[in-house]
Amino acid sequence: MLAKFDARNWDCQEPEVRLIKWIEPHLAFFKLTTACGKSREKENDKLFRWKESVLFDTNKGRSVLGLDNSYDEKAATAKFQKYYQGTIPTPTPLPTPTPTPEETPTGQ
């Protein structure tokens, strides 16, 4: 989040971090909120609130997905669940065993 502010040259406070819920035992949904001004170079007469939803992976020790203001909690939860489903590896199918000659039908 702070990297976005730096790239846009916004003047923002440290975000307030709130845990919304655990998506899975190792995935936490956080809501970050801060007040920002459009410029670091001059005094900002008008401030705006910036909100971001973040999915934090405790196994990786970092955020893995961030969503901006346009997502409400329900939409963000659905998006995070979809992310989680995409990380589950699909099982490799077991090879079909070759039948032994005595198990092979002869057509009689």
Summary of the structure (lengths in Angstrom):
residues: 108
radius of gyration: 24.5
end to end distance: 72.5
largest distance: 93.3
contacts: 224
relative contact order: 0.16
helix: 23%
strand: 35%
